[in-house]
Each structure stands twice: as C-alpha cells, then as structure tokens.
Amino acid sequence: MPSDVRSILATDCGSTTTKAILIERGPDGYRLRVRGEAPTTVEAPFEDVTRGVLNAVREVEELCGRKLLDGDRIRTPQEGDEGVDLYVSTSSAGGGLQMMVSGLVKQMTGESAQRAALGAGAIVMDVMALNDGRRPHEKIQLLRQLRPDMILLSGGTDGGDVKRVAEMAELLAAADPKARLGAGYELPVIFAGNRDAAPVVRDSLGGRTALKTVANLRPQAEREHLGPARDAIHDLFMEHVMAHAPGYGKLMTWSPVPIMPTPGAVGLIIEKIAKRDRMAVLGVDIGGATTDVFSVFRVPGTDETMFNRTVSANLGMSYSISNVMAEAGLANILRWVPFPVNELDLRNRIKNKMIRPTSIPQTLEDLV
C-alpha cells in the first residue's frame, strides 16, 4: 500500500445489495471506520449500477460526517476532510461472471479448466468434454442455450495430439454461441490448451469470437499451471463483460484499478492471509444468489500452497433462498427460529424474500 494513501473507499456491488466501506489510516495502521449499504440497481427500472453505489456512499457520508461525493462522482484525492485518496470496487451483480469450460477429458483438463475459472471468481455453468457422454448435437444445443459470458477452452498436453483439440474448437464454432449480455459484441474465448493446437483453434474461432490464447493450463499430465488462464479471465471480464453491463462503463472510470469479480477478490484476500501467516485458511461467503467456499492449505512435503474455491450457484439468501429451503427442509429451518411459527407462514416469508430480494427486515418475524 503506498504510504501517501490516507483513506480508501471500497464498494461491492452484490446481486441484491451494494455495500460501501470507508477505511482510514491511523497511528496503528489502516482501520475500518464506517459501513453503508443500498439496494443494487443493475436491473430494471434503473439499469445503472452507479445509482446503488452512490446511494451506499451517501450513507457512509452521513455516518462519518465527511463529504465523499462531488455531485454524482466520488471525490478523489482527499483534500482536508473531503474525499478519499483511493476508490476500489468489486462486483457480482447481474449474475456475476458466468462461464462455460471445456477440456478433452472431463476428469483431467476439464477439471483443471473448472478450477481455473472458479479461482478467477466465475460461476461455472457447465463442464464440457469429449468423454462427457453427450452427443455433438446435444453439446451444440447446450452452448446456444446457456449463453455464457465467456468460454475457457483447454485440452491436451504440450506436444500432444492436436486432432482432438481441433474437434472441440470446431464444435464451438458450429454452435456459434452468443454472449449473455447481448449480441452486439463477440463472445470472449480463452484457449489454454496444447500450444501446438493454437493455430488450428485460431483458424476455427478467430473470426467468430474474441479469442485469446494463453499458456497451457495443463502442460504436462501431472502438472497444472492455472495462473495465466486466471489472469486472462480477469482481463476479458473487464474488457468485455463489465464494459457491457449496465452502468459499469461509468463505474470503471471512477477507479484507477480494475473492478474484480467479488469471489476473485475474496479468494485473493484469503490467499494473502494464508501466505502472510503461513497457515491453512477456510472461508465462506454467503451471498444473495450464491455461496462460495474458499480454502488454502499447504501441500504435504513442500512449501507450496493449494488454493481451492467451490461455488453453489443456486444457494443464497435472497434470489436463491427458495433453493435453500428445498435443500435444508422446513424442519431444519424451524429448529433455529426463536419464536413459534407455522410452516405455511414460514414458507410464505421465504418466498416473499425470493420475489422481493432487496427487501429489508423491519420486525423480528421478518428476520426469519
């Protein structure tokens, strides 16, 4: 952290709520001072994520008694008691980063591609492989239906067979999938497979997609190299996905650093804590639409650490709360309710939260 940064304003644009925190430097280091929040405004009728950001920052202004906004912009740098030196943001609004990944063998390059995408903060919609048991026309139909934000194409060790990688690329070209946020731009595709197959993949997909080639995520059968693929996912997330989401073009101009997917940022924090304190760390992030579990542990017999992230894309506390009820069962939920309530009333309250995800509890009963 640069020594001249006295204050940091950070926001997280979640699927339901936009949170804002003010961090200030004191004699004993940086400390969280206040926190504010407001409903996220990425969907209709607002369709501008900055509206929710500004509302959350205004609450921070009221709580700390400082002026942080200059009209509809965040005031930087800090001058006296006004403004902040640095503004940063993360986001999972609008469904976050939704990806499809593919590999030649589902249990090898398919799983490696999935780990790379999850580590970068994505929700993996499907893992496609030559041996996944689906026929080509079924895969093509699925690619057209899912409409991911991005596709990670992997497969083959360096110097291995090119033909099977070419089959996957041709299948993707035949599907000609469109991006989730509209057909006005090319779908980002990352190729992180056998380097000898890169020219063939370029011939199949170069004119149809926004293709980016990076180092093989599995250059040898027994070794993974996920870093370049993760970095490319972050870059394309900013260049393509965020640039086309409602209001994010404006939001990106407010910050000198890229906007990260929320799970990617949380994972980075957990990795840094594990490295700094040389300890294993387990973290859980329960959001409105998804629940993420992060872990960092040391590989036995080495000084290396292993980072893992798993995501339940349909378990959360607002948009996905009905799935939580179905998964847990009403009996298990009733065990934790501190007052008498019948099952029908409980079910109705949970369903109301699902259809009104930004509603804020006003009574003890609403906290169910």
Sequence and secondary structure as in RCSB ss.txt:
>XXXX:A:sequence
MPSDVRSILATDCGSTTTKAILIERGPDGYRLRVRGEAPTTVEAPFEDVTRGVLNAVREVEELCGRKLLDGDRIR
TPQEGDEGVDLYVSTSSAGGGLQMMVSGLVKQMTGESAQRAALGAGAIVMDVMALNDGRRPHEKIQLLRQLRPDM
ILLSGGTDGGDVKRVAEMAELLAAADPKARLGAGYELPVIFAGNRDAAPVVRDSLGGRTALKTVANLRPQAEREH
LGPARDAIHDLFMEHVMAHAPGYGKLMTWSPVPIMPTPGAVGLIIEKIAKRDRMAVLGVDIGGATTDVFSVFRVP
GTDETMFNRTVSANLGMSYSISNVMAEAGLANILRWVPFPVNELDLRNRIKNKMIRPTSIPQTLEDLV
>XXXX:A:secstr
  TT  EEEEEEE SSEEEEEEEEEETTEEEEEEEEEEE  SSTTT  HHHHHHHHHHHHHHHHT   BSSSSB 
 S BTTBS SEEEEEE GGG EEEEEEESSIIIIIHHHHHHHHHTTEEEEEEEETTSS  HHHHHHHHHHH  SE
EEE    TTS SHHHHHHHHHHHHH    TT SSS  EEEE S GGGHHHHHHHHTTTSEEEE   S SBTTB  
 HHHHHHHHHHIIIIIIHHSTTHHHHHHH SS  EEHHHHHHHHHHHHHHHHTS EEEEEE SS EEEEEEEE T
TSS EEEEEEEETT  SSTTHHHHHHHH HHHHHTT SS   HHHHHHHHHHHHHSTT    STGGG 
